[in-house]
């Protein structure tokens, strides 16, 4: 049986997700907008780029960020270490999101969207190795 994250493992996962998201942004040629988040500009469109490790099938975006970005790019890590990328508009993300199950700091602040929703409703952006 798997256990949920505790505060320390959640913080570690958050840090890795931010780092990989920024790596993906650089690989796509995006320009950073914020040092504190993965918001960027890609092809003159305000975007947030998120990542999920192998075994994690959900992407989370803070509710307050969604009005500031036009799209969400999700990178889902594959077993070979590459990231499969999908893109949703902010409106599509909001339509497919559910509240985080977290009982920590992100509770009530983050919307989650499943990989299956990205695959069914999003545009594929290929695969990158970062």
N, CA, C and O atoms as a GROMACS GRO file, in nm:
protein
  520
    1UNK      N    1   0.085  -0.117   0.000
    1UNK     CA    2   0.000   0.000   0.000
    1UNK      C    3   0.090   0.124   0.000
    1UNK      O    4   0.189   0.129   0.073
    2UNK      N    5   0.055   0.225  -0.081
    2UNK     CA    6   0.135   0.347  -0.085
    2UNK      C    7   0.074   0.449   0.010
    2UNK      O    8  -0.047   0.454   0.031
    3UNK      N    9   0.160   0.528   0.066
    3UNK     CA   10   0.117   0.632   0.158
    3UNK      C   11   0.123   0.766   0.087
    3UNK      O   12   0.198   0.782  -0.009
    4UNK      N   13   0.043   0.862   0.134
    4UNK     CA   14   0.049   0.996   0.079
    4UNK      C   15   0.177   1.065   0.121
    4UNK      O   16   0.256   1.012   0.199
    5UNK      N   17   0.198   1.183   0.068
    5UNK     CA   18   0.318   1.258   0.101
    5UNK      C   19   0.304   1.322   0.238
    5UNK      O   20   0.196   1.362   0.279
    6UNK      N   21   0.417   1.331   0.308
    6UNK     CA   22   0.420   1.413   0.428
    6UNK      C   23   0.479   1.548   0.387
    6UNK      O   24   0.508   1.570   0.269
    7UNK      N   25   0.494   1.638   0.482
    7UNK     CA   26   0.541   1.772   0.450
    7UNK      C   27   0.678   1.771   0.382
    7UNK      O   28   0.699   1.842   0.284
    8UNK      N   29   0.771   1.690   0.433
    8UNK     CA   30   0.907   1.686   0.377
    8UNK      C   31   0.908   1.628   0.236
    8UNK      O   32   0.972   1.683   0.147
    9UNK      N   33   0.839   1.516   0.217
    9UNK     CA   34   0.840   1.455   0.083
    9UNK      C   35   0.763   1.541  -0.016
    9UNK      O   36   0.798   1.546  -0.134
   10UNK      N   37   0.659   1.609   0.030
   10UNK     CA   38   0.584   1.700  -0.056
   10UNK      C   39   0.669   1.818  -0.100
   10UNK      O   40   0.664   1.860  -0.215
   11UNK      N   41   0.748   1.872  -0.006
   11UNK     CA   42   0.836   1.985  -0.039
   11UNK      C   43   0.944   1.942  -0.138
   11UNK      O   44   0.978   2.016  -0.230
   12UNK      N   45   0.997   1.821  -0.119
   12UNK     CA   46   1.100   1.770  -0.210
   12UNK      C   47   1.041   1.750  -0.351
   12UNK      O   48   1.104   1.785  -0.450
   13UNK      N   49   0.920   1.695  -0.358
   13UNK     CA   50   0.854   1.674  -0.487
   13UNK      C   51   0.824   1.808  -0.554
   13UNK      O   52   0.839   1.822  -0.675
   14UNK      N   53   0.781   1.906  -0.476
   14UNK     CA   54   0.752   2.038  -0.530
   14UNK      C   55   0.878   2.100  -0.589
   14UNK      O   56   0.874   2.156  -0.698
   15UNK      N   57   0.989   2.091  -0.517
   15UNK     CA   58   1.116   2.147  -0.565
   15UNK      C   59   1.160   2.080  -0.695
   15UNK      O   60   1.199   2.148  -0.790
   16UNK      N   61   1.153   1.947  -0.699
   16UNK     CA   62   1.192   1.875  -0.821
   16UNK      C   63   1.100   1.913  -0.937
   16UNK      O   64   1.146   1.932  -1.050
   17UNK      N   65   0.971   1.924  -0.909
   17UNK     CA   66   0.876   1.962  -1.014
   17UNK      C   67   0.905   2.100  -1.071
   17UNK      O   68   0.897   2.121  -1.192
   18UNK      N   69   0.941   2.194  -0.983
   18UNK     CA   70   0.976   2.329  -1.030
   18UNK      C   71   1.101   2.325  -1.116
   18UNK      O   72   1.107   2.389  -1.222
   19UNK      N   73   1.201   2.250  -1.070
   19UNK     CA   74   1.326   2.241  -1.147
   19UNK      C   75   1.303   2.178  -1.284
   19UNK      O   76   1.351   2.230  -1.384
   20UNK      N   77   1.230   2.068  -1.289
   20UNK     CA   78   1.205   2.001  -1.417
   20UNK      C   79   1.118   2.088  -1.507
   20UNK      O   80   1.139   2.092  -1.628
   21UNK      N   81   1.020   2.157  -1.449
   21UNK     CA   82   0.937   2.248  -1.528
   21UNK      C   83   1.021   2.357  -1.593
   21UNK      O   84   1.000   2.391  -1.710
   22UNK      N   85   1.116   2.413  -1.517
   22UNK     CA   86   1.204   2.516  -1.573
   22UNK      C   87   1.296   2.457  -1.680
   22UNK      O   88   1.324   2.522  -1.780
   23UNK      N   89   1.342   2.333  -1.658
   23UNK     CA   90   1.425   2.266  -1.759
   23UNK      C   91   1.346   2.246  -1.889
   23UNK      O   92   1.398   2.269  -1.998
   24UNK      N   93   1.220   2.205  -1.876
   24UNK     CA   94   1.135   2.187  -1.994
   24UNK      C   95   1.114   2.322  -2.063
   24UNK      O   96   1.120   2.330  -2.186
   25UNK      N   97   1.090   2.427  -1.985
   25UNK     CA   98   1.071   2.561  -2.042
   25UNK      C   99   1.193   2.602  -2.124
   25UNK      O  100   1.179   2.654  -2.235
   26UNK      N  101   1.313   2.579  -2.070
   26UNK     CA  102   1.436   2.614  -2.144
   26UNK      C  103   1.446   2.532  -2.272
   26UNK      O  104   1.483   2.584  -2.377
   27UNK      N  105   1.413   2.403  -2.264
   27UNK     CA  106   1.420   2.316  -2.383
   27UNK      C  107   1.324   2.363  -2.492
   27UNK      O  108   1.351   2.345  -2.611
   28UNK      N  109   1.212   2.423  -2.453
   28UNK     CA  110   1.114   2.472  -2.549
   28UNK      C  111   1.145   2.614  -2.596
   28UNK      O  112   1.080   2.665  -2.688
   29UNK      N  113   1.244   2.679  -2.534
   29UNK     CA  114   1.279   2.815  -2.572
   29UNK      C  115   1.197   2.922  -2.504
   29UNK      O  116   1.188   3.034  -2.555
   30UNK      N  117   1.138   2.890  -2.390
   30UNK     CA  118   1.055   2.987  -2.317
   30UNK      C  119   1.142   3.086  -2.239
   30UNK      O  120   1.258   3.058  -2.209
   31UNK      N  121   1.085   3.200  -2.208
   31UNK     CA  122   1.149   3.301  -2.123
   31UNK      C  123   1.083   3.300  -1.987
   31UNK      O  124   0.961   3.306  -1.976
   32UNK      N  125   1.165   3.294  -1.881
   32UNK     CA  126   1.113   3.297  -1.743
   32UNK      C  127   1.047   3.431  -1.714
   32UNK      O  128   1.097   3.536  -1.755
   33UNK      N  129   0.935   3.426  -1.643
   33UNK     CA  130   0.871   3.547  -1.593
   33UNK      C  131   0.887   3.560  -1.443
   33UNK      O  132   0.885   3.670  -1.389
   34UNK      N  133   0.904   3.447  -1.376
   34UNK     CA  134   0.908   3.447  -1.231
   34UNK      C  135   1.012   3.351  -1.179
   34UNK      O  136   1.030   3.242  -1.232
   35UNK      N  137   1.083   3.393  -1.075
   35UNK     CA  138   1.178   3.304  -1.010
   35UNK      C  139   1.106   3.211  -0.912
   35UNK      O  140   1.161   3.108  -0.873
   36UNK      N  141   0.984   3.247  -0.872
   36UNK     CA  142   0.910   3.172  -0.771
   36UNK      C  143   0.810   3.072  -0.827
   36UNK      O  144   0.751   2.995  -0.751
   37UNK      N  145   0.792   3.071  -0.957
   37UNK     CA  146   0.696   2.978  -1.016
   37UNK      C  147   0.746   2.937  -1.155
   37UNK      O  148   0.852   2.983  -1.199
   38UNK      N  149   0.672   2.853  -1.221
   38UNK     CA  150   0.708   2.808  -1.356
   38UNK      C  151   0.628   2.884  -1.462
   38UNK      O  152   0.601   2.831  -1.570
   39UNK      N  153   0.591   3.006  -1.431
   39UNK     CA  154   0.528   3.092  -1.530
   39UNK      C  155   0.636   3.141  -1.626
   39UNK      O  156   0.747   3.175  -1.585
   40UNK      N  157   0.601   3.146  -1.754
   40UNK     CA  158   0.697   3.188  -1.855
   40UNK      C  159   0.621   3.242  -1.976
   40UNK      O  160   0.498   3.239  -1.981
   41UNK      N  161   0.696   3.291  -2.072
   41UNK     CA  162   0.640   3.330  -2.200
   41UNK      C  163   0.697   3.237  -2.305
   41UNK      O  164   0.819   3.223  -2.317
   42UNK      N  165   0.610   3.175  -2.381
   42UNK     CA  166   0.650   3.084  -2.487
   42UNK      C  167   0.578   3.127  -2.614
   42UNK      O  168   0.455   3.123  -2.621
   43UNK      N  169   0.654   3.168  -2.714
   43UNK     CA  170   0.596   3.219  -2.839
   43UNK      C  171   0.498   3.333  -2.812
   43UNK      O  172   0.390   3.339  -2.871
   44UNK      N  173   0.538   3.423  -2.722
   44UNK     CA  174   0.459   3.542  -2.685
   44UNK      C  175   0.328   3.508  -2.614
   44UNK      O  176   0.239   3.593  -2.609
   45UNK      N  177   0.315   3.389  -2.561
   45UNK     CA  178   0.194   3.350  -2.488
   45UNK      C  179   0.234   3.318  -2.344
   45UNK      O  180   0.325   3.239  -2.320
   46UNK      N  181   0.165   3.379  -2.251
   46UNK     CA  182   0.193   3.354  -2.109
   46UNK      C  183   0.150   3.212  -2.074
   46UNK      O  184   0.035   3.173  -2.097
   47UNK      N  185   0.243   3.136  -2.019
   47UNK     CA  186   0.227   2.991  -2.002
   47UNK      C  187   0.280   2.950  -1.866
   47UNK      O  188   0.370   3.014  -1.812
   48UNK      N  189   0.226   2.843  -1.811
   48UNK     CA  190   0.288   2.778  -1.696
   48UNK      C  191   0.324   2.636  -1.741
   48UNK      O  192   0.246   2.568  -1.807
   49UNK      N  193   0.445   2.593  -1.703
   49UNK     CA  194   0.492   2.460  -1.740
   49UNK      C  195   0.513   2.381  -1.613
   49UNK      O  196   0.591   2.419  -1.526
   50UNK      N  197   0.442   2.269  -1.603
   50UNK     CA  198   0.445   2.184  -1.485
   50UNK      C  199   0.496   2.046  -1.524
   50UNK      O  200   0.490   2.007  -1.641
   51UNK      N  201   0.545   1.973  -1.425
   51UNK     CA  202   0.593   1.838  -1.453
   51UNK      C  203   0.544   1.741  -1.346
   51UNK      O  204   0.514   1.779  -1.233
   52UNK      N  205   0.537   1.614  -1.386
   52UNK     CA  206   0.498   1.507  -1.294
   52UNK      C  207   0.594   1.392  -1.313
   52UNK      O  208   0.626   1.352  -1.425
   53UNK      N  209   0.641   1.340  -1.202
   53UNK     CA  210   0.735   1.229  -1.203
   53UNK      C  211   0.664   1.099  -1.244
   53UNK      O  212   0.542   1.090  -1.237
   54UNK      N  213   0.741   1.000  -1.286
   54UNK     CA  214   0.685   0.868  -1.317
   54UNK      C  215   0.598   0.824  -1.199
   54UNK      O  216   0.641   0.833  -1.084
   55UNK      N  217   0.479   0.778  -1.227
   55UNK     CA  218   0.388   0.733  -1.122
   55UNK      C  219   0.292   0.839  -1.073
   55UNK      O  220   0.192   0.807  -1.009
   56UNK      N  221   0.320   0.965  -1.101
   56UNK     CA  222   0.229   1.074  -1.066
   56UNK      C  223   0.152   1.111  -1.191
   56UNK      O  224   0.212   1.151  -1.291
   57UNK      N  225   0.023   1.098  -1.187
   57UNK     CA  226  -0.059   1.122  -1.306
   57UNK      C  227  -0.145   1.248  -1.297
   57UNK      O  228  -0.245   1.260  -1.367
   58UNK      N  229  -0.104   1.341  -1.211
   58UNK     CA  230  -0.180   1.466  -1.198
   58UNK      C  231  -0.087   1.585  -1.198
   58UNK      O  232   0.027   1.578  -1.152
   59UNK      N  233  -0.138   1.695  -1.253
   59UNK     CA  234  -0.067   1.822  -1.256
   59UNK      C  235  -0.149   1.922  -1.174
   59UNK      O  236  -0.271   1.930  -1.190
   60UNK      N  237  -0.082   1.997  -1.088
   60UNK     CA  238  -0.150   2.097  -1.007
   60UNK      C  239  -0.108   2.238  -1.043
   60UNK      O  240   0.010   2.265  -1.068
   61UNK      N  241  -0.205   2.328  -1.047
   61UNK     CA  242  -0.180   2.470  -1.072
   61UNK      C  243  -0.259   2.550  -0.968
   61UNK      O  244  -0.378   2.524  -0.948
   62UNK      N  245  -0.194   2.647  -0.903
   62UNK     CA  246  -0.267   2.730  -0.807
   62UNK      C  247  -0.382   2.805  -0.875
   62UNK      O  248  -0.369   2.855  -0.986
   63UNK      N  249  -0.494   2.811  -0.805
   63UNK     CA  250  -0.612   2.880  -0.859
   63UNK      C  251  -0.577   3.025  -0.897
   63UNK      O  252  -0.624   3.074  -1.000
   64UNK      N  253  -0.497   3.092  -0.815
   64UNK     CA  254  -0.463   3.233  -0.841
   64UNK      C  255  -0.378   3.251  -0.966
   64UNK      O  256  -0.375   3.360  -1.023
   65UNK      N  257  -0.309   3.147  -1.009
   65UNK     CA  258  -0.224   3.157  -1.127
   65UNK      C  259  -0.306   3.147  -1.256
   65UNK      O  260  -0.270   3.208  -1.357
   66UNK      N  261  -0.413   3.072  -1.254
   66UNK     CA  262  -0.487   3.043  -1.378
   66UNK      C  263  -0.534   3.167  -1.454
   66UNK      O  264  -0.528   3.167  -1.577
   67UNK      N  265  -0.581   3.273  -1.386
   67UNK     CA  266  -0.620   3.391  -1.464
   67UNK      C  267  -0.503   3.464  -1.531
   67UNK      O  268  -0.524   3.542  -1.624
   68UNK      N  269  -0.382   3.439  -1.484
   68UNK     CA  270  -0.264   3.508  -1.538
   68UNK      C  271  -0.204   3.439  -1.660
   68UNK      O  272  -0.130   3.501  -1.736
   69UNK      N  273  -0.235   3.312  -1.679
   69UNK     CA  274  -0.175   3.237  -1.789
   69UNK      C  275  -0.280   3.199  -1.893
   69UNK      O  276  -0.398   3.184  -1.861
   70UNK      N  277  -0.236   3.185  -2.017
   70UNK     CA  278  -0.327   3.146  -2.124
   70UNK      C  279  -0.327   2.996  -2.147
   70UNK      O  280  -0.423   2.940  -2.200
   71UNK      N  281  -0.217   2.929  -2.106
   71UNK     CA  282  -0.211   2.785  -2.127
   71UNK      C  283  -0.127   2.718  -2.019
   71UNK      O  284  -0.046   2.780  -1.950
   72UNK      N  285  -0.150   2.588  -2.008
   72UNK     CA  286  -0.077   2.503  -1.915
   72UNK      C  287  -0.012   2.392  -1.998
   72UNK      O  288  -0.081   2.319  -2.070
   73UNK      N  289   0.119   2.379  -1.986
   73UNK     CA  290   0.190   2.269  -2.050
   73UNK      C  291   0.232   2.173  -1.940
   73UNK      O  292   0.296   2.212  -1.842
   74UNK      N  293   0.196   2.047  -1.957
   74UNK     CA  294   0.228   1.943  -1.859
   74UNK      C  295   0.331   1.848  -1.918
   74UNK      O  296   0.317   1.802  -2.032
   75UNK      N  297   0.434   1.820  -1.841
   75UNK     CA  298   0.534   1.722  -1.879
   75UNK      C  299   0.522   1.601  -1.788
   75UNK      O  300   0.547   1.611  -1.668
   76UNK      N  301   0.486   1.487  -1.844
   76UNK     CA  302   0.474   1.363  -1.767
   76UNK      C  303   0.597   1.277  -1.795
   76UNK      O  304   0.622   1.237  -1.909
   77UNK      N  305   0.673   1.250  -1.689
   77UNK     CA  306   0.796   1.174  -1.704
   77UNK      C  307   0.767   1.029  -1.743
   77UNK      O  308   0.676   0.966  -1.690
   78UNK      N  309   0.847   0.980  -1.837
   78UNK     CA  310   0.837   0.840  -1.880
   78UNK      C  311   0.951   0.761  -1.817
   78UNK      O  312   1.045   0.818  -1.762
   79UNK      N  313   0.942   0.630  -1.824
   79UNK     CA  314   1.043   0.544  -1.763
   79UNK      C  315   1.183   0.569  -1.817
   79UNK      O  316   1.281   0.547  -1.745
   80UNK      N  317   1.194   0.615  -1.942
   80UNK     CA  318   1.327   0.641  -1.999
   80UNK      C  319   1.383   0.778  -1.962
   80UNK      O  320   1.490   0.816  -2.009
   81UNK      N  321   1.311   0.852  -1.877
   81UNK     CA  322   1.359   0.982  -1.831
   81UNK      C  323   1.316   1.099  -1.916
   81UNK      O  324   1.340   1.214  -1.879
   82UNK      N  325   1.252   1.074  -2.030
   82UNK     CA  326   1.200   1.183  -2.112
   82UNK      C  327   1.065   1.228  -2.056
   82UNK      O  328   1.006   1.161  -1.971
   83UNK      N  329   1.019   1.341  -2.104
   83UNK     CA  330   0.890   1.395  -2.061
   83UNK      C  331   0.798   1.408  -2.182
   83UNK      O  332   0.834   1.470  -2.282
   84UNK      N  333   0.681   1.348  -2.172
   84UNK     CA  334   0.578   1.359  -2.275
   84UNK      C  335   0.499   1.485  -2.243
   84UNK      O  336   0.448   1.501  -2.132
   85UNK      N  337   0.488   1.574  -2.341
   85UNK     CA  338   0.427   1.705  -2.318
   85UNK      C  339   0.288   1.716  -2.380
   85UNK      O  340   0.262   1.672  -2.492
   86UNK      N  341   0.198   1.778  -2.301
   86UNK     CA  342   0.062   1.808  -2.347
   86UNK      C  343   0.029   1.952  -2.308
   86UNK      O  344   0.079   2.004  -2.208
   87UNK      N  345  -0.054   2.014  -2.388
   87UNK     CA  346  -0.094   2.152  -2.365
   87UNK      C  347  -0.245   2.165  -2.356
   87UNK      O  348  -0.318   2.109  -2.438
   88UNK      N  349  -0.291   2.240  -2.256
   88UNK     CA  350  -0.431   2.278  -2.241
   88UNK      C  351  -0.438   2.429  -2.231
   88UNK      O  352  -0.346   2.492  -2.180
   89UNK      N  353  -0.547   2.488  -2.278
   89UNK     CA  354  -0.569   2.629  -2.248
   89UNK      C  355  -0.603   2.638  -2.100
   89UNK      O  356  -0.637   2.538  -2.036
   90UNK      N  357  -0.593   2.756  -2.046
   90UNK     CA  358  -0.629   2.777  -1.906
   90UNK      C  359  -0.775   2.738  -1.881
   90UNK      O  360  -0.808   2.677  -1.779
   91UNK      N  361  -0.862   2.773  -1.977
   91UNK     CA  362  -1.005   2.738  -1.965
   91UNK      C  363  -1.026   2.586  -1.966
   91UNK      O  364  -1.106   2.534  -1.889
   92UNK      N  365  -0.952   2.516  -2.052
   92UNK     CA  366  -0.963   2.369  -2.055
   92UNK      C  367  -0.914   2.310  -1.923
   92UNK      O  368  -0.976   2.217  -1.869
   93UNK      N  369  -0.804   2.364  -1.870
   93UNK     CA  370  -0.752   2.316  -1.742
   93UNK      C  371  -0.858   2.333  -1.634
   93UNK      O  372  -0.885   2.240  -1.557
   94UNK      N  373  -0.919   2.450  -1.628
   94UNK     CA  374  -1.021   2.477  -1.527
   94UNK      C  375  -1.141   2.384  -1.543
   94UNK      O  376  -1.199   2.340  -1.443
   95UNK      N  377  -1.178   2.353  -1.666
   95UNK     CA  378  -1.292   2.264  -1.690
   95UNK      C  379  -1.263   2.122  -1.642
   95UNK      O  380  -1.355   2.050  -1.602
   96UNK      N  381  -1.137   2.081  -1.645
   96UNK     CA  382  -1.102   1.945  -1.607
   96UNK      C  383  -1.048   1.929  -1.468
   96UNK      O  384  -1.014   1.818  -1.427
   97UNK      N  385  -1.041   2.038  -1.392
   97UNK     CA  386  -0.973   2.028  -1.263
   97UNK      C  387  -1.066   1.989  -1.148
   97UNK      O  388  -1.187   2.009  -1.151
   98UNK      N  389  -1.001   1.931  -1.048
   98UNK     CA  390  -1.066   1.900  -0.921
   98UNK      C  391  -0.974   1.952  -0.811
   98UNK      O  392  -0.855   1.972  -0.835
   99UNK      N  393  -1.026   1.973  -0.690
   99UNK     CA  394  -0.941   2.025  -0.582
   99UNK      C  395  -0.833   1.924  -0.544
   99UNK      O  396  -0.852   1.803  -0.556
  100UNK      N  397  -0.721   1.976  -0.498
  100UNK     CA  398  -0.615   1.888  -0.450
  100UNK      C  399  -0.664   1.809  -0.328
  100UNK      O  400  -0.747   1.857  -0.251
  101UNK      N  401  -0.612   1.690  -0.312
  101UNK     CA  402  -0.645   1.608  -0.195
  101UNK      C  403  -0.556   1.643  -0.077
  101UNK      O  404  -0.572   1.588   0.032
  102UNK      N  405  -0.463   1.735  -0.097
  102UNK     CA  406  -0.369   1.772   0.008
  102UNK      C  407  -0.441   1.831   0.129
  102UNK      O  408  -0.541   1.901   0.116
  103UNK      N  409  -0.388   1.800   0.244
  103UNK     CA  410  -0.437   1.861   0.368
  103UNK      C  411  -0.336   1.964   0.419
  103UNK      O  412  -0.352   2.019   0.528
  104UNK      N  413  -0.231   1.988   0.340
  104UNK     CA  414  -0.125   2.082   0.378
  104UNK      C  415  -0.151   2.221   0.324
  104UNK      O  416  -0.265   2.263   0.307
  105UNK      N  417  -0.041   2.293   0.298
  105UNK     CA  418  -0.048   2.433   0.256
  105UNK      C  419  -0.125   2.455   0.127
  105UNK      O  420  -0.184   2.562   0.108
  106UNK      N  421  -0.126   2.357   0.038
  106UNK     CA  422  -0.194   2.377  -0.091
  106UNK      C  423  -0.344   2.350  -0.084
  106UNK      O  424  -0.416   2.375  -0.181
  107UNK      N  425  -0.392   2.301   0.028
  107UNK     CA  426  -0.535   2.272   0.043
  107UNK      C  427  -0.619   2.397   0.014
  107UNK      O  428  -0.597   2.504   0.072
  108UNK      N  429  -0.714   2.381  -0.077
  108UNK     CA  430  -0.802   2.492  -0.112
  108UNK      C  431  -0.738   2.596  -0.203
  108UNK      O  432  -0.801   2.698  -0.234
  109UNK      N  433  -0.614   2.571  -0.248
  109UNK     CA  434  -0.543   2.669  -0.329
  109UNK      C  435  -0.501   2.616  -0.466
  109UNK      O  436  -0.462   2.695  -0.553
  110UNK      N  437  -0.509   2.484  -0.486
  110UNK     CA  438  -0.455   2.423  -0.607
  110UNK      C  439  -0.559   2.334  -0.674
  110UNK      O  440  -0.625   2.253  -0.609
  111UNK      N  441  -0.571   2.350  -0.806
  111UNK     CA  442  -0.656   2.262  -0.885
  111UNK      C  443  -0.571   2.157  -0.954
  111UNK      O  444  -0.461   2.186  -1.001
  112UNK      N  445  -0.621   2.035  -0.959
  112UNK     CA  446  -0.548   1.923  -1.017
  112UNK      C  447  -0.618   1.873  -1.142
  112UNK      O  448  -0.741   1.869  -1.149
  113UNK      N  449  -0.538   1.835  -1.242
  113UNK     CA  450  -0.592   1.777  -1.366
  113UNK      C  451  -0.515   1.648  -1.394
  113UNK      O  452  -0.393   1.645  -1.386
  114UNK      N  453  -0.589   1.544  -1.426
  114UNK     CA  454  -0.530   1.413  -1.452
  114UNK      C  455  -0.466   1.406  -1.590
  114UNK      O  456  -0.506   1.475  -1.684
  115UNK      N  457  -0.366   1.320  -1.598
  115UNK     CA  458  -0.297   1.295  -1.725
  115UNK      C  459  -0.398   1.255  -1.834
  115UNK      O  460  -0.387   1.299  -1.948
  116UNK      N  461  -0.495   1.172  -1.798
  116UNK     CA  462  -0.593   1.124  -1.896
  116UNK      C  463  -0.671   1.241  -1.956
  116UNK      O  464  -0.709   1.236  -2.074
  117UNK      N  465  -0.696   1.346  -1.878
  117UNK     CA  466  -0.767   1.463  -1.930
  117UNK      C  467  -0.677   1.539  -2.028
  117UNK      O  468  -0.722   1.583  -2.134
  118UNK      N  469  -0.550   1.555  -1.991
  118UNK     CA  470  -0.454   1.618  -2.084
  118UNK      C  471  -0.449   1.541  -2.215
  118UNK      O  472  -0.448   1.602  -2.322
  119UNK      N  473  -0.446   1.409  -2.206
  119UNK     CA  474  -0.437   1.326  -2.328
  119UNK      C  475  -0.564   1.336  -2.412
  119UNK      O  476  -0.557   1.340  -2.535
  120UNK      N  477  -0.679   1.339  -2.347
  120UNK     CA  478  -0.807   1.341  -2.419
  120UNK      C  479  -0.841   1.479  -2.476
  120UNK      O  480  -0.902   1.488  -2.583
  121UNK      N  481  -0.803   1.586  -2.406
  121UNK     CA  482  -0.848   1.720  -2.444
  121UNK      C  483  -0.736   1.814  -2.486
  121UNK      O  484  -0.761   1.922  -2.540
  122UNK      N  485  -0.612   1.775  -2.461
  122UNK     CA  486  -0.500   1.863  -2.488
  122UNK      C  487  -0.434   1.833  -2.621
  122UNK      O  488  -0.464   1.735  -2.689
  123UNK      N  489  -0.342   1.922  -2.655
  123UNK     CA  490  -0.261   1.905  -2.776
  123UNK      C  491  -0.127   1.846  -2.736
  123UNK      O  492  -0.064   1.891  -2.640
  124UNK      N  493  -0.083   1.746  -2.809
  124UNK     CA  494   0.048   1.687  -2.783
  124UNK      C  495   0.156   1.786  -2.829
  124UNK      O  496   0.146   1.846  -2.936
  125UNK      N  497   0.258   1.801  -2.747
  125UNK     CA  498   0.372   1.886  -2.782
  125UNK      C  499   0.499   1.804  -2.796
  125UNK      O  500   0.610   1.858  -2.794
  126UNK      N  501   0.483   1.672  -2.810
  126UNK     CA  502   0.599   1.588  -2.830
  126UNK      C  503   0.665   1.544  -2.702
  126UNK      O  504   0.603   1.542  -2.595
  127UNK      N  505   0.792   1.507  -2.713
  127UNK     CA  506   0.868   1.456  -2.600
  127UNK      C  507   1.002   1.529  -2.592
  127UNK      O  508   1.064   1.558  -2.694
  128UNK      N  509   1.045   1.559  -2.470
  128UNK     CA  510   1.176   1.622  -2.450
  128UNK      C  511   1.254   1.544  -2.345
  128UNK      O  512   1.197   1.478  -2.258
  129UNK      N  513   1.386   1.554  -2.356
  129UNK     CA  514   1.475   1.499  -2.253
  129UNK      C  515   1.542   1.618  -2.187
  129UNK      O  516   1.605   1.701  -2.254
  130UNK      N  517   1.530   1.627  -2.056
  130UNK     CA  518   1.592   1.738  -1.981
  130UNK      C  519   1.671   1.685  -1.864
  130UNK      O  520   1.730   1.762  -1.789
   0.00000   0.00000   0.00000
